[in-house]
Amino acid sequence: MTEPKSLLAELEDAVSRGTAESCLQALWHATDILIAGRYSEDQIWTFGEIIGRLAEDIETVARVRLANKLAPSNNAPIKIINKLAFDDSIDVAGPVLRQSERLDVKMLVANARSKGQGHLLAISKRKSIPENVTDVLVVRGTAEVASSVAANSGASLSGFGFLHLVKRSEDDLILAEHLGLRKDIPRHLFQQLISKASDEVKRKLERERPELVSQIQTVVTDVTGTIHARFGPASKNYFAAKRTVGKLHQYGNLNEDQIFEFAHSLKFNETAVAMSLLCVLPIDVVERALVDKNREVILILAKALDLSWTTTMSLLFLGAANYRITAGSLDTMKAEFIRLNVETSKQVLKTYQSRKSAAIASASAR
């Protein structure tokens, strides 16, 4: 087989003496030899120098052909692949962004941050996409890009990514459906998704994921029923609690000690109102978080307020069935609470707040 260095010398001579047509023929010859062979990274680099020299001034049609040849190849020179990926023509960049395993995460993030929507859509169709790339796609991308990411089972989504997509799905039926079909969506975010989803989306999800039918049907009524069964529906007690806690908040006396006192005394209404005021969230959101079997949301709210573990435990016991939690479950929740970051939890809380504010504004407008 032709050695790369020998080929380089031959091609250098051909370039110096040849025409544009002969240089193009040499380009395809070198590319075909590269794709068909087995080479070390050093040898691939040498091929890259050859191909880069030959491809300097080729037309768009030739760049498209080169991209399609190199995109699926594990021998593709990294320097050439990176250049093709950032080509302004999506016909050139698209095959590389969709297929090439020679593009590293750094290049994908840089591409997603700087290029157009066609480039982002191409990245969203990769066989696998790491979280730090999808984080950029779900923020910068159009509705089509966001739906493509959600529909791609090989795309890994961070907690931030899921939160952002759930927020965007409120006005996007296609995105809501794709998100609901993802098996890796966190349970509390799935509940938020379903609580806002249209009847059409719910019916589609029930057909596609029959194992979730009962969860979909009870995601709102089950939580509401639990609150009413254990603490009673909205009543004079609730409004009295609202007045009492509201005055404490008005005069700056609503703090962690008060939350602990309310929760430790099993005063559900007072605790819910206090958390609602301090978190700046609607009361129904806090009530559901308190009694939800998945304790992640209440842990996040407690961490966002920078509450101590002792106060957080009182919230957990208040919402637990029969006010009991096994030692094992409590240890697991404590470990999860310790792992949570205060600033990250505050960002999650801000996301909840902005979504609820938008929903209220939309309802008022209607």
Legacy VTK file of the C-alpha trace (Angstrom):
# vtk DataFile Version 3.0
C-alpha trace
ASCII
DATASET POLYDATA
POINTS 366 float
0.000 0.000 0.000
1.218 3.506 -0.768
2.959 5.150 2.206
1.437 8.531 3.133
4.769 10.368 3.028
5.570 8.956 -0.413
2.088 9.901 -1.597
2.555 13.397 -0.163
5.713 13.907 -2.230
3.974 12.706 -5.383
0.965 14.930 -4.823
3.069 17.973 -4.002
4.688 17.522 -7.371
1.273 17.054 -9.051
-0.084 20.219 -7.418
2.898 22.310 -8.469
2.655 21.177 -12.089
-0.979 20.181 -12.537
-4.273 21.791 -13.420
-7.290 22.310 -11.164
-8.849 19.192 -12.662
-5.799 17.036 -11.960
-5.626 18.366 -8.404
-9.275 17.408 -7.877
-8.577 13.902 -9.191
-5.628 13.698 -6.816
-7.913 14.771 -3.947
-10.363 11.925 -4.554
-7.487 9.480 -5.030
-5.908 10.448 -1.695
-9.292 10.423 0.092
-10.196 6.962 -1.231
-6.815 5.548 -0.190
-7.264 7.028 3.297
-10.783 5.667 3.769
-9.872 2.172 2.555
-6.726 1.702 4.633
-5.631 1.208 8.238
-3.388 3.954 9.548
-1.958 5.382 12.740
-2.963 8.857 13.895
0.354 10.216 12.631
-0.322 8.770 9.187
-3.887 10.121 9.220
-2.440 13.545 10.070
-0.173 13.305 7.014
-3.163 12.454 4.831
-4.904 15.459 6.370
-2.094 17.715 5.208
-2.402 16.290 1.679
-6.184 16.577 1.531
-6.153 20.033 3.130
-3.721 21.300 0.471
-5.773 19.817 -2.365
-9.106 21.045 -0.973
-8.072 24.649 -0.319
-9.959 26.222 -3.227
-12.516 23.583 -4.239
-16.103 24.557 -5.026
-19.089 23.868 -2.784
-20.138 20.791 -4.789
-16.707 19.248 -4.239
-16.768 20.133 -0.517
-20.144 18.394 -0.211
-18.688 15.277 -1.841
-15.631 15.389 0.439
-17.828 15.788 3.547
-19.977 12.804 2.573
-16.867 10.678 2.012
-15.173 11.581 5.312
-18.180 11.898 7.640
-18.657 8.162 8.326
-14.922 7.318 8.320
-12.880 6.674 11.458
-9.813 7.675 9.418
-11.059 11.197 8.785
-8.369 13.790 9.631
-9.572 15.825 12.601
-8.379 19.147 11.187
-10.311 18.586 7.957
-13.422 17.342 9.795
-13.469 20.421 12.040
-13.157 22.729 9.034
-16.002 20.976 7.202
-18.212 21.066 10.326
-17.906 24.860 10.495
-18.555 25.380 6.781
-21.319 27.967 6.278
-23.034 25.645 3.797
-25.219 23.168 5.674
-24.912 20.801 2.715
-21.213 20.572 3.566
-21.409 20.708 7.369
-24.546 18.596 7.765
-23.128 15.109 6.997
-20.155 15.724 9.290
-22.248 17.102 12.173
-24.710 14.224 11.914
-22.247 11.347 11.527
-18.591 12.021 12.285
-17.235 10.388 15.424
-14.034 12.399 14.926
-15.703 15.577 16.189
-15.014 16.017 19.894
-17.368 17.540 22.461
-15.491 20.858 22.519
-15.992 21.322 18.787
-19.660 20.334 18.966
-20.333 22.840 21.759
-18.493 25.598 19.862
-20.453 24.779 16.709
-23.792 24.760 18.526
-23.011 28.115 20.126
-21.937 29.904 16.960
-23.571 28.412 13.855
-27.076 28.599 12.403
-30.176 26.536 13.046
-29.382 24.101 10.222
-26.142 23.195 11.975
-27.945 22.790 15.316
-30.557 20.543 13.719
-27.818 18.372 12.204
-26.113 18.000 15.608
-29.460 17.054 17.182
-29.611 14.003 14.902
-26.293 12.469 16.006
-26.317 8.886 17.239
-25.264 10.089 20.684
-25.064 13.599 22.139
-23.583 14.441 25.570
-25.375 16.702 28.050
-23.154 19.755 27.637
-24.027 19.791 23.928
-27.785 19.304 24.412
-27.754 22.089 27.029
-26.806 24.491 24.220
-29.194 22.972 21.679
-32.293 23.281 23.878
-31.562 26.952 24.600
-30.447 28.190 21.146
-32.437 25.842 18.971
-35.766 26.455 17.281
-38.847 24.375 18.088
-37.734 21.893 15.415
-34.315 21.501 17.027
-35.806 21.124 20.521
-38.214 18.423 19.301
-35.397 16.653 17.474
-33.322 16.540 20.662
-36.266 15.277 22.721
-37.047 12.581 20.141
-33.420 11.376 19.982
-32.981 8.516 22.463
-29.204 8.869 22.083
-29.289 12.474 23.309
-28.439 12.743 27.008
-30.289 15.506 28.836
-29.207 17.164 32.069
-31.650 18.311 34.721
-31.339 21.805 33.267
-32.048 20.449 29.773
-35.187 18.641 30.901
-36.440 21.679 32.825
-35.920 23.939 29.824
-37.698 21.548 27.460
-40.633 21.029 29.842
-41.017 24.806 30.006
-40.924 25.101 26.196
-43.388 22.241 25.761
-46.267 24.186 27.317
-47.003 25.720 23.898
-45.610 22.909 21.743
-47.680 19.727 21.406
-45.016 17.884 19.395
-42.299 18.630 21.947
-44.580 17.625 24.829
-45.266 14.281 23.160
-41.578 13.568 22.487
-40.671 14.485 26.076
-43.424 12.305 27.512
-42.113 9.315 25.552
-38.602 9.623 26.993
-37.985 6.934 29.592
-35.250 8.967 31.276
-37.413 11.987 32.121
-37.410 12.531 35.921
-40.722 11.611 37.510
-41.453 15.040 39.005
-40.845 16.685 35.627
-43.053 14.111 33.925
-45.794 15.104 36.362
-45.308 18.767 35.519
-45.416 17.924 31.824
-48.651 15.954 32.128
-50.321 18.548 34.336
-49.891 21.103 31.511
-50.347 18.750 28.544
-53.391 18.836 26.292
-55.883 15.973 26.247
-54.558 15.031 22.804
-51.008 14.629 24.115
-52.214 12.623 27.104
-54.152 10.254 24.819
-51.099 9.768 22.585
-48.867 9.032 25.553
-51.391 6.556 26.928
-51.362 4.730 23.567
-47.584 4.764 23.189
-46.732 4.018 26.834
-49.576 1.973 28.321
-47.516 1.331 31.467
-47.996 5.023 32.329
-51.768 5.163 31.900
-52.541 5.096 35.613
-49.856 7.670 36.390
-51.090 10.000 33.658
-54.693 9.731 34.810
-53.895 10.361 38.461
-51.000 12.793 38.272
-53.175 15.713 39.357
-56.219 14.146 41.019
-54.146 11.761 43.161
-52.126 14.556 44.749
-55.154 16.778 45.239
-57.090 13.861 46.716
-54.269 13.106 49.137
-54.234 16.676 50.427
-57.996 16.753 50.870
-58.143 13.328 52.519
-55.449 14.111 55.068
-55.808 17.834 55.655
-59.215 18.756 54.282
-60.090 21.002 51.346
-59.622 24.754 51.346
-61.518 25.964 54.378
-61.662 28.580 57.122
-58.561 26.929 58.638
-56.640 27.557 55.447
-57.649 31.204 55.212
-56.859 31.701 58.892
-53.428 30.199 58.301
-52.955 32.475 55.300
-53.739 35.557 57.401
-51.478 34.492 60.284
-48.491 33.524 58.164
-49.030 36.507 55.882
-48.644 38.897 58.838
-45.426 37.157 59.906
-44.084 37.587 56.401
-45.229 41.187 56.179
-43.282 42.137 59.317
-40.198 40.143 58.370
-40.705 37.465 61.001
-41.210 34.494 58.675
-38.032 32.431 58.863
-36.680 28.893 59.185
-37.597 28.664 62.861
-41.249 29.350 61.988
-41.240 26.751 59.214
-39.810 24.157 61.606
-42.385 25.060 64.249
-45.305 24.730 61.800
-44.091 21.460 60.248
-43.043 19.902 63.555
-46.504 20.693 64.939
-48.079 19.062 61.862
-49.680 22.347 60.784
-49.961 21.620 57.096
-51.784 24.796 56.031
-49.380 27.095 57.855
-46.352 25.196 56.510
-47.622 25.261 52.925
-48.431 28.991 53.085
-45.020 29.773 54.642
-43.138 27.804 51.965
-45.318 29.373 49.272
-44.450 32.893 50.436
-40.722 32.259 50.891
-40.389 30.366 47.590
-42.692 32.824 45.752
-44.676 29.905 44.338
-48.441 29.241 44.102
-49.812 27.365 47.099
-50.924 24.371 45.016
-47.345 23.784 43.805
-46.045 23.675 47.381
-48.911 21.463 48.574
-48.207 18.925 45.863
-44.488 18.988 46.586
-45.125 18.329 50.272
-47.231 15.198 49.732
-45.698 13.858 46.522
-44.203 10.365 46.921
-41.205 11.607 44.968
-39.538 13.881 47.511
-37.106 15.501 45.081
-39.071 18.724 44.610
-39.460 19.458 48.338
-35.754 18.713 48.843
-34.897 21.192 46.081
-37.181 23.871 47.570
-35.684 23.362 51.038
-32.141 23.553 49.661
-33.016 26.679 47.631
-34.110 28.342 50.912
-30.890 27.029 52.510
-32.872 25.251 55.242
-31.090 22.932 57.665
-31.512 19.156 57.447
-33.497 19.225 60.723
-36.077 21.615 59.256
-36.118 19.699 55.980
-36.827 16.471 57.885
-39.828 18.097 59.511
-41.181 18.920 56.038
-40.607 15.347 54.872
-42.371 13.808 57.861
-45.288 16.256 57.506
-45.955 15.037 53.957
-45.236 11.344 54.550
-48.032 8.769 54.811
-48.978 8.399 58.491
-46.091 10.794 59.214
-43.680 7.861 59.040
-40.466 7.369 57.029
-38.224 4.302 57.258
-34.662 4.811 58.458
-33.304 3.630 55.111
-35.451 6.056 53.137
-34.508 8.905 55.439
-30.786 8.167 55.018
-31.215 8.124 51.232
-33.036 11.473 51.268
-30.408 12.970 53.583
-27.637 11.922 51.195
-29.573 13.409 48.276
-30.162 16.644 50.227
-26.447 16.955 51.053
-25.534 16.427 47.391
-27.843 19.234 46.245
-26.170 22.570 45.563
-27.815 25.716 46.972
-27.185 27.874 43.894
-28.327 25.157 41.488
-31.474 24.638 43.550
-32.127 28.390 43.434
-31.871 28.279 39.647
-34.400 25.422 39.559
-36.684 27.460 41.820
-36.392 30.439 39.449
-37.462 28.174 36.606
-40.561 27.110 38.559
-41.328 30.759 39.373
-40.989 32.004 35.795
-43.138 29.187 34.437
-45.897 29.862 36.945
-45.752 33.603 36.295
-46.098 33.009 32.575
-49.040 30.678 33.131
-50.802 33.221 35.346
-50.195 36.008 32.829
-51.529 33.840 30.025
-54.643 32.935 32.027
-55.242 36.608 32.868
-54.920 37.571 29.230
-57.476 34.945 28.243
LINES 1 367
366 0 1 2 3 4 5 6 7 8 9 10 11 12 13 14 15 16 17 18 19 20 21 22 23 24 25 26 27 28 29 30 31 32 33 34 35 36 37 38 39 40 41 42 43 44 45 46 47 48 49 50 51 52 53 54 55 56 57 58 59 60 61 62 63 64 65 66 67 68 69 70 71 72 73 74 75 76 77 78 79 80 81 82 83 84 85 86 87 88 89 90 91 92 93 94 95 96 97 98 99 100 101 102 103 104 105 106 107 108 109 110 111 112 113 114 115 116 117 118 119 120 121 122 123 124 125 126 127 128 129 130 131 132 133 134 135 136 137 138 139 140 141 142 143 144 145 146 147 148 149 150 151 152 153 154 155 156 157 158 159 160 161 162 163 164 165 166 167 168 169 170 171 172 173 174 175 176 177 178 179 180 181 182 183 184 185 186 187 188 189 190 191 192 193 194 195 196 197 198 199 200 201 202 203 204 205 206 207 208 209 210 211 212 213 214 215 216 217 218 219 220 221 222 223 224 225 226 227 228 229 230 231 232 233 234 235 236 237 238 239 240 241 242 243 244 245 246 247 248 249 250 251 252 253 254 255 256 257 258 259 260 261 262 263 264 265 266 267 268 269 270 271 272 273 274 275 276 277 278 279 280 281 282 283 284 285 286 287 288 289 290 291 292 293 294 295 296 297 298 299 300 301 302 303 304 305 306 307 308 309 310 311 312 313 314 315 316 317 318 319 320 321 322 323 324 325 326 327 328 329 330 331 332 333 334 335 336 337 338 339 340 341 342 343 344 345 346 347 348 349 350 351 352 353 354 355 356 357 358 359 360 361 362 363 364 365
